[in-house]
Structure formats: structure tokens, C-alpha cells
Amino acid sequence: MRLWSLHPKYLDSKGLVALWREALLAKAVLLGRTRGYRQHPQLERFRSQTSPVSAINAYLKAVYAEAAARHYSFDRSKVGKVHRHVVIPVTSGQIEYEWHHLMAKLAARDPAWRDKWQGEAFPECHPLFAARSGDIEQWERRR
């Protein structure tokens, strides 16, 4: 499961579809509707919120917005309600780590899409997150 801290605009079509499905899986986990992935470390940042389901809905909302901008037909009804605006901190080291990870994936999967973004000096966070100084997050499984 990869719930990117990066803005979904950087994902190619396969990556965006995969993110949508993985975020929906994360929502099912947070709702207690699945037995798998319950201990996945990427869910820690959602579980630490007052309303974890509202936080994952906010995450899904931004993924949906990117998909809609690309004229994909994701099901808006799966997003759910966002009860209040929340911003989750993420470290600059995590953003950098994910950026290099994504660029490597895109080099193999969609080099033209990678070339579109490769010159980006400071990639944007997903709208749910706000960057702060720091190393790679403790929950990250390093490769």
C-alpha cells in the first residue's frame, strides 16, 4: 500500500488509479471492514487524527479531484464526508524520499510522464499534508 504524500498530479494514469484503489482499501481498513492491512504503517498518520475516516475522505477527495480534472470516471460517492479541515504534517525528508521513489517507478513505467515532472525542484504535497523539516517518517518502509 502506498498512500503518497505527494500531490496526485505527479502520478501517471496507472499510479493514479492504483492510488484511488489503495486509498479506498485504507478507508475500508479504518472502517474495520477488512482483516488485511490493519497494521500497515502508512495508516498511522490517519489513525492519529481525531477522525481517521474523515481524514482518509479528505485524502480521497483530492485524488478524486485530480482524476476528475483528467476526465477519469471515479465514483465520487466513495469519497464520503469530510467533517472538518485537517492538515497532517509530513517531513521534507519523506517528500524527497517519495519523489525519488516515484521518479524511479515512472522511469520504468512511463518515461514521458517522468520527463514532464523530473525538473520539479520542490514537489507539492498532497493537499491533506503540509511539509515540515525532518528526515524520512518513522512509518516509512525504506527500500
N, C-alpha and C positions, 0 to 999 in steps of 0.2 A: 504494500500500500504506500503510495506517495501522494501526500497532500501538500502540494507545492506551496511554499511561502512566496514564490514569485508570482507576478501578475499573470493571469491566464493568457494574456495576449501573446506571450512568448512561446506558447505551446503550438506545435503543428496540429493538424487535424486529428491524427491518431492520439497524440498526447492529450488534447482537449477532451476527446471522447473518453479516454481512459480516466482522466481526472474526474469527470462527471460521474462515471460508474463507481470509482473508488470513494468519492465523497458521499455518494448515496449509500455505499456499504458502511462507511463510517457513521452515517446517520442511523442506519439500522442497528449498528453496534451500540451507539449511545442510547437508543430507544430500548435496548435489551431484546431485540428481535432476531438476533443471530448468536450462535455459540462461538463462531470463529472470530478471530482478530480482537477479542475482548481485551487482550493485554498489549495491543500494538502501541509502541511508544509514541507514535505521532498523534495518538488520541489524547495524550496527557495535556496538551495545551488547550484542548476543548473541554476536557473534564475539569480543568482548573477554573473554568468560568462559572459564574452564578447560575447561568442557564446554558448548559452544554449544547442542548438541541437548538436553541436559538442561535448560538454561535456557529454551529455547523450549517444552519439555514442561511446565515449571513454569508458564509463561505460559498455555499451553493448558489446563492443569489448572484454573486459576482461571476461565477463560472457560467451561469445561465446567461447573464448579460453579454458576456463575450461570445458565447455560442449564437445568441440572437443577432449580434452585430455581424456575424459571419453567415447568417441565414441558415443556421442549423435548426433542426426541429426537435429540440429537447423539450421535455414535458415540464412546463412551469409549475404544474400542480405538485410536483415532487419537492419543491423548494421548502415550503412550509413558512410559518410566521417567524418574523424576527421581532422579538418583544422590545428590545432596546438596542441602541447603537453601542457596539462594543469594539474596542481595538485591542488586539493582543500583541504584546511586544515580541519581536523576533530579532535575533542578533545579526549584526552585519556579517559576521563570520558564517552564519547559516545561509544568508543570502548568497554570499560568494561561493560557498560550497555547492549549493543547489544550482547556481548559474553554471559552474564548470561541469557539473553532472549533466545538466540539460544540454549544454553545448556538445558534450561527448555523445549523448543519445542522438541529437539531431545530425551530427556528422555522419552517423551510420544510417539513420532513418530518412532524413530529409535535408540534405546539404544546402539546398536553395533556401529553405526556411532558416537554417542556421546562419547562412550568409546575410540574410536580412537583418539579423539581430546581433551578429558577432561583434560589431563595433560599439555596442552599448556599454558605456563606461560604468554607469550606476543603474543597474536594472531596478525597475519598480517592484515593490512588494504587492502581493495580493491586497486588495482594499481592506480586508479584515485585519491586516497586520501593519505594524509600524516598526521600522528599523531602529535599533539602538546599538551602541557599540558593544562588541563582545565576540567571543570565539564561537565555534560551532556549538549548537544547542546540545545539551546533555542527552536528549532523547534520540538524537540522530544516530543511525547505524552507519558508521563510516565504511567505505569500500576501500 
